[in-house]
Structure formats: structure tokens, C-alpha cells
Amino acid sequence: NALEAIETYAYRIRKYIGAYAANLIKVDAIVFTGGVGQYGVRMRERICSRLENVGIHINKDLNKSVGGTPGIISKPYSPVSILVIPTNEELQIALDTYELIATPV
């Protein structure tokens, strides 16, 4: 069932965030990027909704307002910043390719 798959996806991401948080001295930020990270308003909310105990507090209004633009979607008092950062994979591939072919062998 599709809803179960979505919940499992969010659960697994939360599990990894929690595991990393347990092994780090401090978590500065959680960054959402790529297709789902950039545009998945509900998925970002699902992922962050159960991470308050590790200092991750999402601002639901900011989360809805960022769209595909860069932004901070954490609550002002959140010890961990939650960021949405757009990617431009095609540009990065072009830049890397140019660097490779422009460098003399």
C-alpha cells in the first residue's frame, strides 16, 4: 500500500538521522535537497515530526512557503537548523565535464 511505503520511507530517514545524532557531538543542521527534499513539503514534515527530542523542530508555515527556493524551515528556537537547498545537477555535471576536458593531459 502506498501510504505504508511513504511512512516506511520517512521512518527510515528518521532512524538514520537519530543514529547519526547519537554518534555526533552536535548536530548543526539537517539539509533537504534533491527532488523530494526540495519539493516534498509533506515528506519533510513527516520526517521531522518525530525528531523534536533531538532538537529538530520544523516550522510548518515556513515549510509550506519555501517551494523550490532555498530557505530555513526550522522554528526560531530549534537547536538544529532545518534547511531546504535546491540542487542543479545538470549544471554541476556540465561544470565537472568542462573542468575535465579543459585540463591539459
N, C-alpha and C positions, 0 to 999 in steps of 0.2 A: 504494500500500500504506500502511496506517495507521501502521505503525512508522516508515516513511520520512518521513511527514508530521510526526510528532512530533519526530523527530530534526532535520528541517529547521527546524521552529519554534524549537527550543532553540538550534540553531546560529545562526539569525538574531538571536536575542536576545543571545547571547554576542558576536556580531560587533558589534552596536550598543554593548554595554557596553564592549567593548575599544576601539572607536573613540572613545567619549566619554572613557574613561580616558586615552587617548593625548593628548587635547586639553585635559585639565584639569590644574591644578597638583596637586590631591589629590582623591581620591575618599573621602568620609566614610562613605557608606552606600549600599547597594543596598536598595530597598524593594519588596517584593512585596505587591500588593493586588489587589482585584477577585476574581472567581471563581477563575480559575486560580492567581493569586498567593496567594490566601488558602488554598485547599484542595488545590492541586496539589503534594503532597509530592514525588512522583517528578519532576515537571517542575522544581520549584525545585532539586532535586538535579542533574538533567541540566544545567540552565543553569549552575549554579555549579561543577560538577565539573571544568571545564577552565579555570577562571579564577584558579587559585592563583598564577600568575605575575604577576597584577596585584593581589595581596593579598586575594583573596576566598577565604576558607576556611570552608566550611559544616560545621556540626556535625550529622551525620546523625541522632543521637539527639534533639537539640533540634528539628530539622526535623520529625521524626515526631511530636513531642509537642505542638506549638503548636495543631494543629487550626485552627479558625477564630478563635482568640484572638490578641491582639497578643503579639508576642514577638521576642526576639533569637535568631537561629538560627546565628550565626557562632561559630567557635571562639574561645576567650578571647584567643588570640594574633593573631587576624586583624586586620590593619591597617584593613580595611574592614568595618564592621558590616553584617550582613545582617538586615533587619527584615521581619516579616510584620505588616501593618497592615490590619485589617478595614475595609471601607467600608460606609457606609449611604447608598446613593444615593437611596433613596426619601425619607429624612429630609432630605437636602440639597436635593432638589427642592422639598419642602414648605417648608423654611425660605426658599429663594430666592423661591418664589412668594409667600409671606406678606410678605416684605420689599417685593416689587414692588407688591402690592395695598394694603399698609398705608401706603405713602408717598403723601402728597397730591401731586396734579399741579399 
